[in-house]
């Protein structure tokens, strides 16, 4: 029987959407805390033919696609870079990635040890990230999360011919008690937490005479929200987070070469600050929404240090 402690997940970037590379495929392991992808039917069709014994005559499943989620600790790694690129639609170049319109597809492979010397491999192909999140608070480790949409699932009892697997290049564990910063012009504050969410509407595409989805559709604009909690020291949040007034926000998690990520949104709009509490402390909670900035040429820029 398979134990969750022995399950591994790896990732490979696809050249052709929905097709796992077969020529010496080079997988990279993904460090994860939770990983749950499944093959789901879009519809279950039941026959309406009336039977004498009132039993359904037949049923058919149609339109299979992959959906699920993954999460882990925020540590710098190539596989996390791939998730970031898929989530924001932009590739890293010279350690900088900007939100864009490129669709990045990847195959996730889940490897389970099912017995003495035997394994099961589940490959989820044609996958894109539809929601990407980063969160940290003063008493917790920094984490990432991702919602994933994909095209098909296959299963095997052996690795793909010629496949190699590279270990994750783990950076240090980052936490809210470590190094980092939040920079907002005109605001000096003590922050407790941040939660950044990047959402892109994605859904599987289906065609006649095809059991699995043949592609992933993207609809509407990217939606980026940043929720901050800070301690109530004065009324400066109300003076900075004004209605319909754009502000620039930059937050860095971690420090040092190869360890940190900086998330910059040059043009954000804040909802009215709300009262919150944390233990015996009065807090302020602010939700900001990012928009395109002409100078930056995007709504979000992520920089590796």
Secondary structure, DSSP 8 states (H G I E B T S, - for coil): ---GGG-EEEEEE-SSTT----SS-EEEE---SEEEEEEEEEEEEE-----TT-----EEEEEEEEEEEEEEE----HHHHHHHHHHHT---BTTEEE--S----EEEEEEEEEETTEEEEEEEEEEEEEEEEEEEETTSB-EEEEEEEESEEEEESS--TT-EEE--------BTTSSEEEEETT----EEEEEEEEEEEEEEE--TT-SB--EEEEEEEEEEEEEEEEE-SSSHHHHHS-TT--EEEEEEES-STTT-EEEEEEEEEE---EEEEETTEEEEEEEEEE--BTTTTBS-EEEE-
